[in-house]
Amino acid sequence: WWLLALYNSPLESGVLDRVDLSFALEALGRAGAEYEQVLISKLTHSQAVVREGAVCGLAEFDGERVRQALLRVARGDSSPGVRAAAEQVLAGL
């Protein structure tokens, strides 16, 4: 149910706290390609833990759009942990 809630309701509505949202985004990567844009959109979230969850979710995808989004994160995210996660995912693609 939480995947449906995550996709169909505003992610900032308080349905999930930031840690749960991070785990949900990571799991969303395994739910299917239709969630790729949702994950990419969360790469600019205000909370680093959420951005890292989105990065981990994108590890399930390949393609130029995902690579470019992850490169932007790896080169410019304000969090060293998020940058490192993006570099690790990119190395595995």
Steps between C-alpha positions, in 0.01 A plus 500: 500500500782739575628485141159606380482774763850615408422520131147639514524756778733795553823369642523795735158442654634326810377155399854373559773652714834570332662169600199294394486701178865420438438126542188524285691669220768233512233230473320693227794431273404134506134574426540583134625740238189718528646639825826623347384862477369496858845394619680756286273773635600412859870557425441865588308440823602722791596202720820311420358169626218526247739585216713199594193275490422627151859435392482143631166448325651612172759223526231274353486702178734565213486752224637837409243701696578311820875525442484875443287553810739294712803682355346833605454363852849349514655831395284748682294373791560684824524173697821295479298186577258561215786575261674177605179300453457645149860415413450145624181454298663644190791257538251213503300605194 
